[in-house]
Amino acid sequence: MSVSHLSALKSRHADLDAKIANEERRPSPDTALVAQMKKQKLRIKEEMAATA
């Protein structure tokens, strides 16, 4: 995979990390949304590991 694809994955991973942190700081976080975002973040991390 290209360097730009890896950069895009890293950017999406960081974006999801921020969104998860913001959701978890809410008084009543949406646990289903947090779980979905964590799974998506893990898939991105696995894809990054496979391309490295």
mmCIF entry with sequence, helices, sheets and N, C-alpha, C, O atoms, coordinates in Angstrom:
data_MODEL
# 
_entry.id   MODEL 
# 
_entity.id                         1 
_entity.type                       polymer 
_entity.pdbx_number_of_molecules   1 
# 
_entity_poly.entity_id                      1 
_entity_poly.type                           'polypeptide(L)' 
_entity_poly.nstd_linkage                   no 
_entity_poly.nstd_monomer                   no 
_entity_poly.pdbx_seq_one_letter_code       MSVSHLSALKSRHADLDAKIANEERRPSPDTALVAQMKKQKLRIKEEMAATA 
_entity_poly.pdbx_seq_one_letter_code_can   MSVSHLSALKSRHADLDAKIANEERRPSPDTALVAQMKKQKLRIKEEMAATA 
_entity_poly.pdbx_strand_id                 A 
# 
loop_
_entity_poly_seq.entity_id 
_entity_poly_seq.num 
_entity_poly_seq.mon_id 
_entity_poly_seq.hetero 
1 1  MET n 
1 2  SER n 
1 3  VAL n 
1 4  SER n 
1 5  HIS n 
1 6  LEU n 
1 7  SER n 
1 8  ALA n 
1 9  LEU n 
1 10 LYS n 
1 11 SER n 
1 12 ARG n 
1 13 HIS n 
1 14 ALA n 
1 15 ASP n 
1 16 LEU n 
1 17 ASP n 
1 18 ALA n 
1 19 LYS n 
1 20 ILE n 
1 21 ALA n 
1 22 ASN n 
1 23 GLU n 
1 24 GLU n 
1 25 ARG n 
1 26 ARG n 
1 27 PRO n 
1 28 SER n 
1 29 PRO n 
1 30 ASP n 
1 31 THR n 
1 32 ALA n 
1 33 LEU n 
1 34 VAL n 
1 35 ALA n 
1 36 GLN n 
1 37 MET n 
1 38 LYS n 
1 39 LYS n 
1 40 GLN n 
1 41 LYS n 
1 42 LEU n 
1 43 ARG n 
1 44 ILE n 
1 45 LYS n 
1 46 GLU n 
1 47 GLU n 
1 48 MET n 
1 49 ALA n 
1 50 ALA n 
1 51 THR n 
1 52 ALA n 
# 
_struct_asym.id          A 
_struct_asym.entity_id   1 
# 
loop_
_struct_conf.conf_type_id 
_struct_conf.id 
_struct_conf.pdbx_PDB_helix_id 
_struct_conf.beg_label_comp_id 
_struct_conf.beg_label_asym_id 
_struct_conf.beg_label_seq_id 
_struct_conf.pdbx_beg_PDB_ins_code 
_struct_conf.end_label_comp_id 
_struct_conf.end_label_asym_id 
_struct_conf.end_label_seq_id 
_struct_conf.pdbx_end_PDB_ins_code 
_struct_conf.beg_auth_comp_id 
_struct_conf.beg_auth_asym_id 
_struct_conf.beg_auth_seq_id 
_struct_conf.end_auth_comp_id 
_struct_conf.end_auth_asym_id 
_struct_conf.end_auth_seq_id 
_struct_conf.pdbx_PDB_helix_class 
_struct_conf.details 
_struct_conf.pdbx_PDB_helix_length 
HELX_P HELX_P1 AA1 VAL A 3  ? ARG A 25 ? VAL A 3  ARG A 25 1 ? 23 
HELX_P HELX_P2 AA2 THR A 31 ? THR A 51 ? THR A 31 THR A 51 1 ? 21 
# 
_struct_conf_type.id          HELX_P 
_struct_conf_type.criteria    ? 
_struct_conf_type.reference   ? 
# 
loop_
_atom_site.group_PDB 
_atom_site.id 
_atom_site.type_symbol 
_atom_site.label_atom_id 
_atom_site.label_alt_id 
_atom_site.label_comp_id 
_atom_site.label_asym_id 
_atom_site.label_entity_id 
_atom_site.label_seq_id 
_atom_site.pdbx_PDB_ins_code 
_atom_site.Cartn_x 
_atom_site.Cartn_y 
_atom_site.Cartn_z 
_atom_site.occupancy 
_atom_site.B_iso_or_equiv 
_atom_site.pdbx_formal_charge 
_atom_site.auth_seq_id 
_atom_site.auth_comp_id 
_atom_site.auth_asym_id 
_atom_site.auth_atom_id 
_atom_site.pdbx_PDB_model_num 
ATOM 1   N N  . MET A 1 1  ? 0.836   -1.178 0.000  1.00 0.00 ? 1  MET A N  1 
ATOM 2   C CA . MET A 1 1  ? 0.000   0.000  0.000  1.00 0.00 ? 1  MET A CA 1 
ATOM 3   C C  . MET A 1 1  ? 0.881   1.241  0.000  1.00 0.00 ? 1  MET A C  1 
ATOM 4   O O  . MET A 1 1  ? 2.038   1.207  0.418  1.00 0.00 ? 1  MET A O  1 
ATOM 5   N N  . SER A 1 2  ? 0.319   2.306  -0.467 1.00 0.00 ? 2  SER A N  1 
ATOM 6   C CA . SER A 1 2  ? 1.092   3.535  -0.579 1.00 0.00 ? 2  SER A CA 1 
ATOM 7   C C  . SER A 1 2  ? 1.183   4.256  0.762  1.00 0.00 ? 2  SER A C  1 
ATOM 8   O O  . SER A 1 2  ? 0.422   4.007  1.696  1.00 0.00 ? 2  SER A O  1 
ATOM 9   N N  . VAL A 1 3  ? 2.144   5.154  0.803  1.00 0.00 ? 3  VAL A N  1 
ATOM 10  C CA . VAL A 1 3  ? 2.358   5.953  2.009  1.00 0.00 ? 3  VAL A CA 1 
ATOM 11  C C  . VAL A 1 3  ? 1.134   6.827  2.278  1.00 0.00 ? 3  VAL A C  1 
ATOM 12  O O  . VAL A 1 3  ? 0.762   7.039  3.432  1.00 0.00 ? 3  VAL A O  1 
ATOM 13  N N  . SER A 1 4  ? 0.513   7.331  1.219  1.00 0.00 ? 4  SER A N  1 
ATOM 14  C CA . SER A 1 4  ? -0.665  8.187  1.399  1.00 0.00 ? 4  SER A CA 1 
ATOM 15  C C  . SER A 1 4  ? -1.831  7.400  1.993  1.00 0.00 ? 4  SER A C  1 
ATOM 16  O O  . SER A 1 4  ? -2.606  7.937  2.785  1.00 0.00 ? 4  SER A O  1 
ATOM 17  N N  . HIS A 1 5  ? -1.956  6.129  1.613  1.00 0.00 ? 5  HIS A N  1 
ATOM 18  C CA . HIS A 1 5  ? -3.021  5.301  2.185  1.00 0.00 ? 5  HIS A CA 1 
ATOM 19  C C  . HIS A 1 5  ? -2.767  5.087  3.673  1.00 0.00 ? 5  HIS A C  1 
ATOM 20  O O  . HIS A 1 5  ? -3.695  5.162  4.478  1.00 0.00 ? 5  HIS A O  1 
ATOM 21  N N  . LEU A 1 6  ? -1.526  4.824  4.039  1.00 0.00 ? 6  LEU A N  1 
ATOM 22  C CA . LEU A 1 6  ? -1.179  4.632  5.438  1.00 0.00 ? 6  LEU A CA 1 
ATOM 23  C C  . LEU A 1 6  ? -1.423  5.920  6.218  1.00 0.00 ? 6  LEU A C  1 
ATOM 24  O O  . LEU A 1 6  ? -1.912  5.875  7.347  1.00 0.00 ? 6  LEU A O  1 
ATOM 25  N N  . SER A 1 7  ? -1.091  7.052  5.634  1.00 0.00 ? 7  SER A N  1 
ATOM 26  C CA . SER A 1 7  ? -1.336  8.342  6.288  1.00 0.00 ? 7  SER A CA 1 
ATOM 27  C C  . SER A 1 7  ? -2.825  8.564  6.498  1.00 0.00 ? 7  SER A C  1 
ATOM 28  O O  . SER A 1 7  ? -3.243  9.068  7.541  1.00 0.00 ? 7  SER A O  1 
ATOM 29  N N  . ALA A 1 8  ? -3.618  8.192  5.513  1.00 0.00 ? 8  ALA A N  1 
ATOM 30  C CA . ALA A 1 8  ? -5.071  8.337  5.630  1.00 0.00 ? 8  ALA A CA 1 
ATOM 31  C C  . ALA A 1 8  ? -5.614  7.443  6.745  1.00 0.00 ? 8  ALA A C  1 
ATOM 32  O O  . ALA A 1 8  ? -6.484  7.857  7.511  1.00 0.00 ? 8  ALA A O  1 
ATOM 33  N N  . LEU A 1 9  ? -5.097  6.222  6.831  1.00 0.00 ? 9  LEU A N  1 
ATOM 34  C CA . LEU A 1 9  ? -5.525  5.317  7.898  1.00 0.00 ? 9  LEU A CA 1 
ATOM 35  C C  . LEU A 1 9  ? -5.161  5.879  9.265  1.00 0.00 ? 9  LEU A C  1 
ATOM 36  O O  . LEU A 1 9  ? -5.964  5.829  10.196 1.00 0.00 ? 9  LEU A O  1 
ATOM 37  N N  . LYS A 1 10 ? -3.952  6.411  9.385  1.00 0.00 ? 10 LYS A N  1 
ATOM 38  C CA . LYS A 1 10 ? -3.520  6.998  10.661 1.00 0.00 ? 10 LYS A CA 1 
ATOM 39  C C  . LYS A 1 10 ? -4.408  8.175  11.035 1.00 0.00 ? 10 LYS A C  1 
ATOM 40  O O  . LYS A 1 10 ? -4.755  8.351  12.203 1.00 0.00 ? 10 LYS A O  1 
ATOM 41  N N  . SER A 1 11 ? -4.773  8.974  10.050 1.00 0.00 ? 11 SER A N  1 
ATOM 42  C CA . SER A 1 11 ? -5.636  10.126 10.295 1.00 0.00 ? 11 SER A CA 1 
ATOM 43  C C  . SER A 1 11 ? -7.020  9.671  10.754 1.00 0.00 ? 11 SER A C  1 
ATOM 44  O O  . SER A 1 11 ? -7.569  10.223 11.708 1.00 0.00 ? 11 SER A O  1 
ATOM 45  N N  . ARG A 1 12 ? -7.586  8.671  10.081 1.00 0.00 ? 12 ARG A N  1 
ATOM 46  C CA . ARG A 1 12 ? -8.900  8.144  10.475 1.00 0.00 ? 12 ARG A CA 1 
ATOM 47  C C  . ARG A 1 12 ? -8.846  7.536  11.872 1.00 0.00 ? 12 ARG A C  1 
ATOM 48  O O  . ARG A 1 12 ? -9.787  7.675  12.653 1.00 0.00 ? 12 ARG A O  1 
ATOM 49  N N  . HIS A 1 13 ? -7.730  6.854  12.187 1.00 0.00 ? 13 HIS A N  1 
ATOM 50  C CA . HIS A 1 13 ? -7.548  6.238  13.501 1.00 0.00 ? 13 HIS A CA 1 
ATOM 51  C C  . HIS A 1 13 ? -7.534  7.320  14.579 1.00 0.00 ? 13 HIS A C  1 
ATOM 52  O O  . HIS A 1 13 ? -8.201  7.185  15.605 1.00 0.00 ? 13 HIS A O  1 
ATOM 53  N N  . ALA A 1 14 ? -6.776  8.388  14.350 1.00 0.00 ? 14 ALA A N  1 
ATOM 54  C CA . ALA A 1 14 ? -6.689  9.483  15.320 1.00 0.00 ? 14 ALA A CA 1 
ATOM 55  C C  . ALA A 1 14 ? -8.034  10.191 15.464 1.00 0.00 ? 14 ALA A C  1 
ATOM 56  O O  . ALA A 1 14 ? -8.417  10.587 16.565 1.00 0.00 ? 14 ALA A O  1 
ATOM 57  N N  . ASP A 1 15 ? -8.748  10.348 14.352 1.00 0.00 ? 15 ASP A N  1 
ATOM 58  C CA . ASP A 1 15 ? -10.055 10.988 14.384 1.00 0.00 ? 15 ASP A CA 1 
ATOM 59  C C  . ASP A 1 15 ? -11.035 10.164 15.212 1.00 0.00 ? 15 ASP A C  1 
ATOM 60  O O  . ASP A 1 15 ? -11.778 10.708 16.030 1.00 0.00 ? 15 ASP A O  1 
ATOM 61  N N  . LEU A 1 16 ? -11.034 8.877  15.001 1.00 0.00 ? 16 LEU A N  1 
ATOM 62  C CA . LEU A 1 16 ? -11.915 8.003  15.789 1.00 0.00 ? 16 LEU A CA 1 
ATOM 63  C C  . LEU A 1 16 ? -11.542 8.045  17.264 1.00 0.00 ? 16 LEU A C  1 
ATOM 64  O O  . LEU A 1 16 ? -12.420 8.039  18.126 1.00 0.00 ? 16 LEU A O  1 
ATOM 65  N N  . ASP A 1 17 ? -10.250 8.087  17.560 1.00 0.00 ? 17 ASP A N  1 
ATOM 66  C CA . ASP A 1 17 ? -9.793  8.151  18.943 1.00 0.00 ? 17 ASP A CA 1 
ATOM 67  C C  . ASP A 1 17 ? -10.351 9.400  19.621 1.00 0.00 ? 17 ASP A C  1 
ATOM 68  O O  . ASP A 1 17 ? -10.813 9.341  20.761 1.00 0.00 ? 17 ASP A O  1 
ATOM 69  N N  . ALA A 1 18 ? -10.307 10.515 18.925 1.00 0.00 ? 18 ALA A N  1 
ATOM 70  C CA . ALA A 1 18 ? -10.837 11.767 19.470 1.00 0.00 ? 18 ALA A CA 1 
ATOM 71  C C  . ALA A 1 18 ? -12.353 11.692 19.656 1.00 0.00 ? 18 ALA A C  1 
ATOM 72  O O  . ALA A 1 18 ? -12.885 12.147 20.669 1.00 0.00 ? 18 ALA A O  1 
ATOM 73  N N  . LYS A 1 19 ? -13.044 11.113 18.668 1.00 0.00 ? 19 LYS A N  1 
ATOM 74  C CA . LYS A 1 19 ? -14.504 10.995 18.770 1.00 0.00 ? 19 LYS A CA 1 
ATOM 75  C C  . LYS A 1 19 ? -14.901 10.094 19.938 1.00 0.00 ? 19 LYS A C  1 
ATOM 76  O O  . LYS A 1 19 ? -15.861 10.381 20.653 1.00 0.00 ? 19 LYS A O  1 
ATOM 77  N N  . ILE A 1 20 ? -14.161 9.008  20.124 1.00 0.00 ? 20 ILE A N  1 
ATOM 78  C CA . ILE A 1 20 ? -14.438 8.097  21.239 1.00 0.00 ? 20 ILE A CA 1 
ATOM 79  C C  . ILE A 1 20 ? -14.231 8.825  22.565 1.00 0.00 ? 20 ILE A C  1 
ATOM 80  O O  . ILE A 1 20 ? -15.064 8.730  23.466 1.00 0.00 ? 20 ILE A O  1 
ATOM 81  N N  . ALA A 1 21 ? -13.132 9.543  22.680 1.00 0.00 ? 21 ALA A N  1 
ATOM 82  C CA . ALA A 1 21 ? -12.840 10.276 23.918 1.00 0.00 ? 21 ALA A CA 1 
ATOM 83  C C  . ALA A 1 21 ? -13.928 11.310 24.203 1.00 0.00 ? 21 ALA A C  1 
ATOM 84  O O  . ALA A 1 21 ? -14.368 11.455 25.344 1.00 0.00 ? 21 ALA A O  1 
ATOM 85  N N  . ASN A 1 22 ? -14.363 12.030 23.163 1.00 0.00 ? 22 ASN A N  1 
ATOM 86  C CA . ASN A 1 22 ? -15.422 13.027 23.345 1.00 0.00 ? 22 ASN A CA 1 
ATOM 87  C C  . ASN A 1 22 ? -16.721 12.384 23.788 1.00 0.00 ? 22 ASN A C  1 
ATOM 88  O O  . ASN A 1 22 ? -17.401 12.902 24.675 1.00 0.00 ? 22 ASN A O  1 
ATOM 89  N N  . GLU A 1 23 ? -17.072 11.266 23.183 1.00 0.00 ? 23 GLU A N  1 
ATOM 90  C CA . GLU A 1 23 ? -18.318 10.583 23.541 1.00 0.00 ? 23 GLU A CA 1 
ATOM 91  C C  . GLU A 1 23 ? -18.248 10.058 24.975 1.00 0.00 ? 23 GLU A C  1 
ATOM 92  O O  . GLU A 1 23 ? -19.230 10.141 25.713 1.00 0.00 ? 23 GLU A O  1 
ATOM 93  N N  . GLU A 1 24 ? -17.098 9.520  25.373 1.00 0.00 ? 24 GLU A N  1 
ATOM 94  C CA . GLU A 1 24 ? -16.961 8.963  26.720 1.00 0.00 ? 24 GLU A CA 1 
ATOM 95  C C  . GLU A 1 24 ? -16.989 10.042 27.793 1.00 0.00 ? 24 GLU A C  1 
ATOM 96  O O  . GLU A 1 24 ? -17.287 9.747  28.950 1.00 0.00 ? 24 GLU A O  1 
ATOM 97  N N  . ARG A 1 25 ? -16.684 11.286 27.436 1.00 0.00 ? 25 ARG A N  1 
ATOM 98  C CA . ARG A 1 25 ? -16.711 12.391 28.400 1.00 0.00 ? 25 ARG A CA 1 
ATOM 99  C C  . ARG A 1 25 ? -18.115 12.944 28.610 1.00 0.00 ? 25 ARG A C  1 
ATOM 100 O O  . ARG A 1 25 ? -18.355 13.680 29.567 1.00 0.00 ? 25 ARG A O  1 
ATOM 101 N N  . ARG A 1 26 ? -19.031 12.598 27.733 1.00 0.00 ? 26 ARG A N  1 
ATOM 102 C CA . ARG A 1 26 ? -20.405 13.079 27.875 1.00 0.00 ? 26 ARG A CA 1 
ATOM 103 C C  . ARG A 1 26 ? -21.028 12.503 29.137 1.00 0.00 ? 26 ARG A C  1 
ATOM 104 O O  . ARG A 1 26 ? -20.644 11.420 29.578 1.00 0.00 ? 26 ARG A O  1 
ATOM 105 N N  . PRO A 1 27 ? -21.989 13.220 29.725 1.00 0.00 ? 27 PRO A N  1 
ATOM 106 C CA . PRO A 1 27 ? -22.650 12.706 30.936 1.00 0.00 ? 27 PRO A CA 1 
ATOM 107 C C  . PRO A 1 27 ? -23.311 11.346 30.738 1.00 0.00 ? 27 PRO A C  1 
ATOM 108 O O  . PRO A 1 27 ? -23.260 10.489 31.620 1.00 0.00 ? 27 PRO A O  1 
ATOM 109 N N  . SER A 1 28 ? -23.925 11.155 29.590 1.00 0.00 ? 28 SER A N  1 
ATOM 110 C CA . SER A 1 28 ? -24.564 9.870  29.274 1.00 0.00 ? 28 SER A CA 1 
ATOM 111 C C  . SER A 1 28 ? -24.062 9.399  27.912 1.00 0.00 ? 28 SER A C  1 
ATOM 112 O O  . SER A 1 28 ? -24.741 9.574  26.900 1.00 0.00 ? 28 SER A O  1 
ATOM 113 N N  . PRO A 1 29 ? -22.870 8.801  27.890 1.00 0.00 ? 29 PRO A N  1 
ATOM 114 C CA . PRO A 1 29 ? -22.334 8.378  26.590 1.00 0.00 ? 29 PRO A CA 1 
ATOM 115 C C  . PRO A 1 29 ? -23.172 7.275  25.955 1.00 0.00 ? 29 PRO A C  1 
ATOM 116 O O  . PRO A 1 29 ? -23.755 6.438  26.644 1.00 0.00 ? 29 PRO A O  1 
ATOM 117 N N  . ASP A 1 30 ? -23.216 7.295  24.649 1.00 0.00 ? 30 ASP A N  1 
ATOM 118 C CA . ASP A 1 30 ? -23.917 6.272  23.872 1.00 0.00 ? 30 ASP A CA 1 
ATOM 119 C C  . ASP A 1 30 ? -22.972 5.071  23.768 1.00 0.00 ? 30 ASP A C  1 
ATOM 120 O O  . ASP A 1 30 ? -22.062 5.059  22.939 1.00 0.00 ? 30 ASP A O  1 
ATOM 121 N N  . THR A 1 31 ? -23.194 4.074  24.607 1.00 0.00 ? 31 THR A N  1 
ATOM 122 C CA . THR A 1 31 ? -22.270 2.940  24.679 1.00 0.00 ? 31 THR A CA 1 
ATOM 123 C C  . THR A 1 31 ? -22.249 2.130  23.382 1.00 0.00 ? 31 THR A C  1 
ATOM 124 O O  . THR A 1 31 ? -21.212 1.579  23.012 1.00 0.00 ? 31 THR A O  1 
ATOM 125 N N  . ALA A 1 32 ? -23.378 2.056  22.699 1.00 0.00 ? 32 ALA A N  1 
ATOM 126 C CA . ALA A 1 32 ? -23.413 1.324  21.423 1.00 0.00 ? 32 ALA A CA 1 
ATOM 127 C C  . ALA A 1 32 ? -22.562 2.048  20.385 1.00 0.00 ? 32 ALA A C  1 
ATOM 128 O O  . ALA A 1 32 ? -21.840 1.410  19.619 1.00 0.00 ? 32 ALA A O  1 
ATOM 129 N N  . LEU A 1 33 ? -22.643 3.360  20.358 1.00 0.00 ? 33 LEU A N  1 
ATOM 130 C CA . LEU A 1 33 ? -21.843 4.147  19.423 1.00 0.00 ? 33 LEU A CA 1 
ATOM 131 C C  . LEU A 1 33 ? -20.355 4.016  19.750 1.00 0.00 ? 33 LEU A C  1 
ATOM 132 O O  . LEU A 1 33 ? -19.526 3.869  18.851 1.00 0.00 ? 33 LEU A O  1 
ATOM 133 N N  . VAL A 1 34 ? -20.027 4.069  21.032 1.00 0.00 ? 34 VAL A N  1 
ATOM 134 C CA . VAL A 1 34 ? -18.632 3.928  21.454 1.00 0.00 ? 34 VAL A CA 1 
ATOM 135 C C  . VAL A 1 34 ? -18.103 2.559  21.040 1.00 0.00 ? 34 VAL A C  1 
ATOM 136 O O  . VAL A 1 34 ? -16.991 2.455  20.522 1.00 0.00 ? 34 VAL A O  1 
ATOM 137 N N  . ALA A 1 35 ? -18.880 1.522  21.262 1.00 0.00 ? 35 ALA A N  1 
ATOM 138 C CA . ALA A 1 35 ? -18.459 0.169  20.886 1.00 0.00 ? 35 ALA A CA 1 
ATOM 139 C C  . ALA A 1 35 ? -18.252 0.059  19.383 1.00 0.00 ? 35 ALA A C  1 
ATOM 140 O O  . ALA A 1 35 ? -17.288 -0.559 18.932 1.00 0.00 ? 35 ALA A O  1 
ATOM 141 N N  . GLN A 1 36 ? -19.149 0.654  18.608 1.00 0.00 ? 36 GLN A N  1 
ATOM 142 C CA . GLN A 1 36 ? -19.041 0.621  17.151 1.00 0.00 ? 36 GLN A CA 1 
ATOM 143 C C  . GLN A 1 36 ? -17.770 1.346  16.706 1.00 0.00 ? 36 GLN A C  1 
ATOM 144 O O  . GLN A 1 36 ? -17.043 0.853  15.844 1.00 0.00 ? 36 GLN A O  1 
ATOM 145 N N  . MET A 1 37 ? -17.503 2.510  17.288 1.00 0.00 ? 37 MET A N  1 
ATOM 146 C CA . MET A 1 37 ? -16.316 3.273  16.908 1.00 0.00 ? 37 MET A CA 1 
ATOM 147 C C  . MET A 1 37 ? -15.030 2.537  17.309 1.00 0.00 ? 37 MET A C  1 
ATOM 148 O O  . MET A 1 37 ? -14.036 2.580  16.584 1.00 0.00 ? 37 MET A O  1 
ATOM 149 N N  . LYS A 1 38 ? -15.055 1.867  18.458 1.00 0.00 ? 38 LYS A N  1 
ATOM 150 C CA . LYS A 1 38 ? -13.878 1.109  18.889 1.00 0.00 ? 38 LYS A CA 1 
ATOM 151 C C  . LYS A 1 38 ? -13.593 -0.055 17.942 1.00 0.00 ? 38 LYS A C  1 
ATOM 152 O O  . LYS A 1 38 ? -12.434 -0.347 17.644 1.00 0.00 ? 38 LYS A O  1 
ATOM 153 N N  . LYS A 1 39 ? -14.641 -0.715 17.472 1.00 0.00 ? 39 LYS A N  1 
ATOM 154 C CA . LYS A 1 39 ? -14.453 -1.809 16.518 1.00 0.00 ? 39 LYS A CA 1 
ATOM 155 C C  . LYS A 1 39 ? -13.888 -1.291 15.200 1.00 0.00 ? 39 LYS A C  1 
ATOM 156 O O  . LYS A 1 39 ? -13.008 -1.907 14.600 1.00 0.00 ? 39 LYS A O  1 
ATOM 157 N N  . GLN A 1 40 ? -14.407 -0.151 14.765 1.00 0.00 ? 40 GLN A N  1 
ATOM 158 C CA . GLN A 1 40 ? -13.916 0.457  13.530 1.00 0.00 ? 40 GLN A CA 1 
ATOM 159 C C  . GLN A 1 40 ? -12.452 0.871  13.695 1.00 0.00 ? 40 GLN A C  1 
ATOM 160 O O  . GLN A 1 40 ? -11.644 0.697  12.783 1.00 0.00 ? 40 GLN A O  1 
ATOM 161 N N  . LYS A 1 41 ? -12.123 1.415  14.854 1.00 0.00 ? 41 LYS A N  1 
ATOM 162 C CA . LYS A 1 41 ? -10.741 1.823  15.139 1.00 0.00 ? 41 LYS A CA 1 
ATOM 163 C C  . LYS A 1 41 ? -9.815  0.603  15.120 1.00 0.00 ? 41 LYS A C  1 
ATOM 164 O O  . LYS A 1 41 ? -8.699  0.675  14.606 1.00 0.00 ? 41 LYS A O  1 
ATOM 165 N N  . LEU A 1 42 ? -10.276 -0.505 15.676 1.00 0.00 ? 42 LEU A N  1 
ATOM 166 C CA . LEU A 1 42 ? -9.478  -1.732 15.690 1.00 0.00 ? 42 LEU A CA 1 
ATOM 167 C C  . LEU A 1 42 ? -9.256  -2.256 14.275 1.00 0.00 ? 42 LEU A C  1 
ATOM 168 O O  . LEU A 1 42 ? -8.155  -2.697 13.947 1.00 0.00 ? 42 LEU A O  1 
ATOM 169 N N  . ARG A 1 43 ? -10.291 -2.213 13.432 1.00 0.00 ? 43 ARG A N  1 
ATOM 170 C CA . ARG A 1 43 ? -10.130 -2.656 12.043 1.00 0.00 ? 43 ARG A CA 1 
ATOM 171 C C  . ARG A 1 43 ? -9.093  -1.803 11.315 1.00 0.00 ? 43 ARG A C  1 
ATOM 172 O O  . ARG A 1 43 ? -8.288  -2.320 10.541 1.00 0.00 ? 43 ARG A O  1 
ATOM 173 N N  . ILE A 1 44 ? -9.118  -0.506 11.566 1.00 0.00 ? 44 ILE A N  1 
ATOM 174 C CA . ILE A 1 44 ? -8.142  0.393  10.944 1.00 0.00 ? 44 ILE A CA 1 
ATOM 175 C C  . ILE A 1 44 ? -6.744  0.067  11.447 1.00 0.00 ? 44 ILE A C  1 
ATOM 176 O O  . ILE A 1 44 ? -5.790  0.036  10.670 1.00 0.00 ? 44 ILE A O  1 
ATOM 177 N N  . LYS A 1 45 ? -6.624  -0.174 12.746 1.00 0.00 ? 45 LYS A N  1 
ATOM 178 C CA . LYS A 1 45 ? -5.319  -0.510 13.326 1.00 0.00 ? 45 LYS A CA 1 
ATOM 179 C C  . LYS A 1 45 ? -4.786  -1.807 12.720 1.00 0.00 ? 45 LYS A C  1 
ATOM 180 O O  . LYS A 1 45 ? -3.596  -1.910 12.420 1.00 0.00 ? 45 LYS A O  1 
ATOM 181 N N  . GLU A 1 46 ? -5.655  -2.788 12.541 1.00 0.00 ? 46 GLU A N  1 
ATOM 182 C CA . GLU A 1 46 ? -5.229  -4.056 11.943 1.00 0.00 ? 46 GLU A CA 1 
ATOM 183 C C  . GLU A 1 46 ? -4.812  -3.861 10.504 1.00 0.00 ? 46 GLU A C  1 
ATOM 184 O O  . GLU A 1 46 ? -3.859  -4.495 10.052 1.00 0.00 ? 46 GLU A O  1 
ATOM 185 N N  . GLU A 1 47 ? -5.503  -2.999 9.767  1.00 0.00 ? 47 GLU A N  1 
ATOM 186 C CA . GLU A 1 47 ? -5.142  -2.723 8.396  1.00 0.00 ? 47 GLU A CA 1 
ATOM 187 C C  . GLU A 1 47 ? -3.781  -2.007 8.330  1.00 0.00 ? 47 GLU A C  1 
ATOM 188 O O  . GLU A 1 47 ? -2.966  -2.277 7.449  1.00 0.00 ? 47 GLU A O  1 
ATOM 189 N N  . MET A 1 48 ? -3.561  -1.097 9.276  1.00 0.00 ? 48 MET A N  1 
ATOM 190 C CA . MET A 1 48 ? -2.259  -0.406 9.323  1.00 0.00 ? 48 MET A CA 1 
ATOM 191 C C  . MET A 1 48 ? -1.143  -1.401 9.602  1.00 0.00 ? 48 MET A C  1 
ATOM 192 O O  . MET A 1 48 ? -0.081  -1.327 8.984  1.00 0.00 ? 48 MET A O  1 
ATOM 193 N N  . ALA A 1 49 ? -1.370  -2.332 10.525 1.00 0.00 ? 49 ALA A N  1 
ATOM 194 C CA . ALA A 1 49 ? -0.369  -3.317 10.872 1.00 0.00 ? 49 ALA A CA 1 
ATOM 195 C C  . ALA A 1 49 ? -0.067  -4.229 9.684  1.00 0.00 ? 49 ALA A C  1 
ATOM 196 O O  . ALA A 1 49 ? 1.076   -4.642 9.485  1.00 0.00 ? 49 ALA A O  1 
ATOM 197 N N  . ALA A 1 50 ? -1.087  -4.536 8.908  1.00 0.00 ? 50 ALA A N  1 
ATOM 198 C CA . ALA A 1 50 ? -0.905  -5.416 7.761  1.00 0.00 ? 50 ALA A CA 1 
ATOM 199 C C  . ALA A 1 50 ? -0.113  -4.726 6.637  1.00 0.00 ? 50 ALA A C  1 
ATOM 200 O O  . ALA A 1 50 ? 0.570   -5.390 5.857  1.00 0.00 ? 50 ALA A O  1 
ATOM 201 N N  . THR A 1 51 ? -0.207  -3.405 6.562  1.00 0.00 ? 51 THR A N  1 
ATOM 202 C CA . THR A 1 51 ? 0.487   -2.684 5.505  1.00 0.00 ? 51 THR A CA 1 
ATOM 203 C C  . THR A 1 51 ? 1.889   -2.283 5.905  1.00 0.00 ? 51 THR A C  1 
ATOM 204 O O  . THR A 1 51 ? 2.704   -1.950 5.044  1.00 0.00 ? 51 THR A O  1 
ATOM 205 N N  . ALA A 1 52 ? 2.185   -2.309 7.182  1.00 0.00 ? 52 ALA A N  1 
ATOM 206 C CA . ALA A 1 52 ? 3.524   -1.871 7.638  1.00 0.00 ? 52 ALA A CA 1 
ATOM 207 C C  . ALA A 1 52 ? 4.571   -2.927 7.427  1.00 0.00 ? 52 ALA A C  1 
ATOM 208 O O  . ALA A 1 52 ? 5.738   -2.714 7.756  1.00 0.00 ? 52 ALA A O  1 
# 
